[in-house]
Amino acid sequence: MKIILSKRNLKRSTAYTLLEIMMSTGVMSIALMAFLFSASQGGKVAELVGGKLSYTLDSQFFLSKIVPNIREAKNVELGLWSAGTFTPITDNSYRLAHAIRVFTTTNQANYTIYYLDPADETLRRHNSGDLSSTRLIGTVTNTTPFSKEDFVGNLLTNDPSVYVLGIHLEMKDVVFGELMGDGTSQFDNFRLSTKVTRRMAE
């Protein structure tokens, strides 16, 4: 008597072992942590670069206003701007100040004043006849950004017809907006320094 044994098609099991599940979960966790860390650091770098770009654009805008104004000026005075009144330096003091008055014509009633506002640390422009001023650049930390110099860079104590106007701005920007351990902010510093002369001395 023959015994016939039927052959069954045995299917391969697709179940995962506990070790395989743990390894795949670990790899995915590492990949997720790496992505989150990269995104966080990328945001900080973008914030830092954004501050640099912002100050670069502000500096270009400021120079585009003041440099042509000084080159075409008939006269430039250094002095003090307070409560809507400009007081020029007239004694033998160094020509170093927080404000300048630029006359582009021989009419003394028409002028432009560039001054540092200590209330909000912004450098502003005020045209004669205007009721308000225009912000040009912000967070300026030095108090005397304007100077009159001779051709070798020495500060003047008088007002000759030929001179060099020095512009020196120190600026700061909060880095990442986070406080350090002692409660103070971390700043990134920027510097803008240039010298301008009038085209024609009279």
Secondary structure, 3 states (H helix, E strand, C coil): CCCCCCCCCCCCCCCCCHHHHHHHHHHHHHHHHHHHHHHHHHHHHHHHHHHHHHHHHHHHHHHHHHHHHHHCCCEEEEEEEECCEEEECCCCCCCEECEEEEECCCCCCCCEEEEEECCCCEEEEEECCCCCCEEEECCECCCCCEEEECCCCCECCCCCCCCEEEEEEEEEEEEEEEECCCCCEEEEEEEEEEEECCCCCC
